[in-house]
Amino acid sequence: MSTSTTTEPTRAADADGAPFLSVEDLHVQFATSDGVVKAVDGVNFTLERGKTLGIVGESGSGKSVTSQSILRLHQGKNTKMSGRIVLDGEDLLTLPESRMRSLRGSKMAMIFQDPLSALHPYYTIGNQLVEAIRVHQHISKSAAKTRVVDMLGRVGIPNPKRRFDQYPHEFSGGMRQRAMIAMALVNDPSLLIADEPTTALDVTVQAQILELMNDLQEEFGSAIIMITHDLGVVADVADDVLVMYAGRCVEQGSVDELFYNPQMPYTVGLLASMPRLNETRKERLDPIPGNPPSLINPPSGCTFHPRCPYRDLVPDDLCRKKEPELIATIPGHLSRCHIAPEKRAAAFAPALNRGASGGDAE
């Protein structure tokens, strides 16, 4: 398993006995005129080579900030980062910027959520990808172009030789996304961070991209962090899942454990709002009521308690008064909840099964 099993990150075995990637007590804060935004508040996880970790949660939960912190993209006088991010033995938060530049795009790469802002509008797609190769590899321009044309074709861009000389504004949104994916994969990174990599892509291209990422993982033993709102994608590609809410991890475990035996009401809400093709439903999907909390002034106690339909199961208003710890109530499965572990399955079953029936919908 690539994720931790206690409140402290475990050392999953790699070649030297340590995990390939270890994130330990990560905090990221942004100072604003309204106050300090605690975007990431004490996140821990580990990831092994050849494994995929899915990070899920609503917008504003801290998923993208966590992933961008690994590449150390959050810098400036208004940003404060603490903790440890150890990649293959190197603590990324202590490295000089020159070393980080050499690692970005080669050993670790990221597929950004918005390709239009990630691609330079004044340079052709081909030149941008060639530069991404030649910054890290000592090869000729012609060899780099051959590699780029091949990669553009592999991510599903038609007529890659002609598209090589076109600019980002000449690509559709989906094609820009594929070009961004090609740029991330072109140097065969050991760690690939994919932030909503299949946004704006149709299902056939989505499957093609996920297959390409899987091929990279099998060929080079790459570790992948998949950030997505699509729980179906997570179920298909991830080995382990980390659920984030209000900047914190609220549940963490294997993909099977998390999907079939969720231990936290927020995870239950995410699963209950997901359509299932193998079931017929009598009722509408149930969205999680309310809105995510402020990261400047979060609620007291459990940050999810204002939206939690199960808080009455906990006596003495404990959900409002005390923050639950992230503990392993099931071996290898962490959760942050005050509900007694032996009561959770029965309490969560109606929401997980609501609207499903074995026959035709009435």
N, C-alpha and C positions, 0 to 999 in steps of 0.2 A: 504494500500500500504506500502511496506516495504522500499522503497527508498525515498529520500528527495524530496521536491517540491520547494525549493528555493535554493539560493546559499549557505545557511547555512543548515546543516542537521537538519531535523525536528525530534521531539521526538514522534516517533510512539508508540502507547500505548502498554505497556506490563502490567504485573500484578501490578507493582508499578508506572505506568505512564511513564516509560522510555523504550526505545527500548532494546531488548535483546543484540544486538550488535550495537555499534555506532562508526564509524570511522570519525574523525573530523580533517580536514586540515592536512592529513598525507603527510609528505615529507620523502623520503628516498634517500640519496645520497651516492655514492661510490667514494672515492678518488683514482684515477689511475695516472699512469705516463703521460697519455695524457691530463688529466684534470679531473674535477669533473663530474661524470655521475649523472644526475638528473633522477633517474629511476622512482620515483613517485613524482609528483609535485602538492600537494594540493588536494588530493582526499577526498571526503566526501560521505558517504552513511550510511544508517541504515538498520537493518534487524531484523524482528520479529521472534519469535518462530513459527515453523510450516510453514515458508515461504522459498522460494528458490530464490536466487539472481543469475542471470547469468552475468558473466563478460566476454566480448568478445573483440577481437582486434587481430591485426597481432602479430607475434612474435616480441618481443622487445617493446611492447606497455606498459609494466608495470603490466600486469595481475598477473603473478606469484610472482613478488616482493611484490605486495600489499597483496596477500594472505599469503605469508610467513612471512610478517611483523606482521600479527595478532598473529602468534605463536612465534613471536620475534626470528626468526631464523637468522636474519641479525645482527650479532654482531662482534665487532672488532674495532681496532683503525682507520681503513680506512672507517668505515661506520658511517653515521650520520642519526639518525631518530628523527623526531619531530612531534608534533601533539598529538592527543589522540585516543586511541583504548580502548573503554569501553565495557567489556563483563560482562553482568549480574551485573553491579554496580562496577566492578573492572577495574581500568585503567591499562591495561596490560603493558604499557610502563614504569610504575613506580614500578612494583612489583619486589621483589627480585627473583633471579634465582631459588631458592628453591621452591617458590610458582609456578613459571612458569612450572617447571618440573612436579609438581603434577597436573597441568591443562592439559598439553600436553598428549594426549593419553586417557584421561578420559573425561573431560568436553569438550575439543575440540580436533579434530583429523584431519589429512590431508592425502589424497590419493595423493602420489607424482607421477609426470609424468614419471619418470624413475625408475621402480621397481628394476632393476639390481643394481643400486647404493644405493637404500634405504634399501635393504635386505642384511644382513651380510652373506658373502660367507662361513664362517667357522661354522655356526650353522644351524641345520635343520630348515625347515619352521615351524614345530610344536613347537620346543623349543622357537623360536622367538615369536610366538604368545602366548604361555603359559606365557612367561616372561612379555609380554605386558599386560596380564590380572593380574598377581600376583603382579606387581608393584603397581597397583591401587586397587586391591580387595583382601581381606583376605580370600582366598579359597585354598583348597588343590590342589596339582598338578594333581591328578586324576580328580577332578571336572573341573579344568581349561582345561585339555586335552579333556574332553567330550565336553566342550563349543567350543573348537577350531575345533574339528572334525566336529561338527554340522555347524559351520560357514564356514568351507572350502567347505562343501557340498552345503551350501546355495548360495555361489558365483559361483557355477558351476564347481568345481574341482572334477573330477571323482575319485572314490576309495579314499576318504579322509583319511581313516584309514591308508592306505599304504603310501599315499603322506605325511602324518604327519612326517614321519621319513626321508624324502628326503631333499636334499640340493637345494638351489636356482638354481644351474647350471643344475640340473636334471629336471627342469621345462622349458617348452617352454616360449617364451616371453609373450604370452597371459595368460598362467597359473601363471607366476610371477606377472602379473598385478592383477589377481584375488586374489592371496595371499596377495598382498599389500592392496587391498580393504578389505579383511577379517580382516587384522590387524587394519585398521582404524575403522572398524565397531564393533569390538569384545567387546568394552566396552560401546557400546550404547552412543556415545558422544552427547552432547546437540548442539554442533556446528560442522558440518562436512564441511571441505573444500576439494573439489574435483578438482584437477588440471589435466585436460584431463583424466578423469577416465576410459574412454572406448577406449583409444589409443591401437592399436594392437589387438582389440577384434573384432570378426565377429559380424554381426548384431544381430544374435540370442542371443549371450552372452551379447552383449551390452544392449539389451532390458531386459535381466534377471537382470543385474547389476542395471540398472535404476529403475527397479521394486523393487529390494531389498532396494535401498536407499529411495524410496517412502514409502515402508513398515515401515522402521525405522522412517521416518518423521511422519507418521500417528500414530505409536505406542507410540513414546516418545516426539512428538512435536518438533523434532529437527529443527534447522535452518541450511540451506545448502547454501554454496557458490559454484556455478558450473562454473569453468573456462574451456572454450573450444573454439576451432575454428569451431566447428560444430553448425551452427545456427539452424539446424534441431533439435538437442538435446535441445537447449535453448528454442525453440518454444514449445517443448513437455513438459519440466519439470519446467521451470522458471515462477515465478510470475512477477518479475521485471528484467530489464536488464540494465547493466551499460556498455557503450561502451568506451574503452580507446584508446587513441592515443598519442604517445610521452609522456607517463607518466601522462597524464591528462584525466579526464572524459570529453568527448565531447558530449555525449548524455546519457540520463537516464530517464527511465519511465517504465510503465507497458509493458508487453510483447506484448499485442495487439496493444497498441499505437505505439510502436517502429517498429513493423513489418508492420503495415498497414498505418502508418502516420509518416515516418521518417522525422526528421527536420534538419539533418546535412549531408552534402555531403559525409563524410566518411562512415556513416551508409548506405547511399544509395548505395555506392560502394560495401560494404560488401553484401548487399541484392541482388544487381544486379549480383554478381558473384556466387550466390548460385543456384544450380539446383533445379527445382521445378517439382515434379512428376505429378502434376495435370495440367501441361501446356505443350504444344508442342512448340518447339522453331525453328525459321527460321534461327537464327544466333548463333554463338558461344557465350559462356558466356564471359562477359566482366570483365577481371581482373582490379584492380585499377592500373593505370599507375605509374611508378616510384618505389622508395623504401622508407621505413620508414626513418625519419630524424635521424641525430645524436643527442643523448641525452647529448652530451658534448657541441656542438655548434648548438642548434636548430635554425630553421629559425626564422626571425623576424615576428612579427604580429601573424596571425593564423599559427600554425605549419603545418597545412594541405595544405596551399595555393599553394606550389609548385606542388602539385599533383591534385589540385582541378579543375575540368572542368567548374566550375560555377563562378570562381573568377571574370570574366568579368561582371557579373551581379551587382557587387558592385562598386560604383563610387569612384573616387579619389584614386585608388590603396589602399583602406583601408585594404584589407586582408593582404597585405604585411607590412603595417605600424602599425597596432594596433591589439592586441590580443582581440578576442571577449570574452565577459563574458558568464559564464554559467548561463542562466536565463530561467525562465518558460514562454515560449511564448504560451504554451497551459497549462491549469491547470494540475499540477502533471507531466508535461513532460518537462524536462530540455534539453537545447541544447546550443551549443557554435558555433554561426554562424552569420556573418554580413549580410547575405541575408535577405531582408525584409520578415517577417513571411508570409505575404499575397501572396508573389510570389513563395514560396517554392514548394507548391503542383504542380503547373503547370510546374515549372522548372525541378522537379525531376521525373515527370510522364514518360517521354520518356525512361529514363534509367531503371526504374522499370518495364516497360511494354515491353521493346525492345525484339523482337524475340518471344514474346508470341502470340499465335493465338488460336482462338476457334476451328479451324479445324486441318486437318493433315498438317504436315510440308511439304513445297514444296520441 
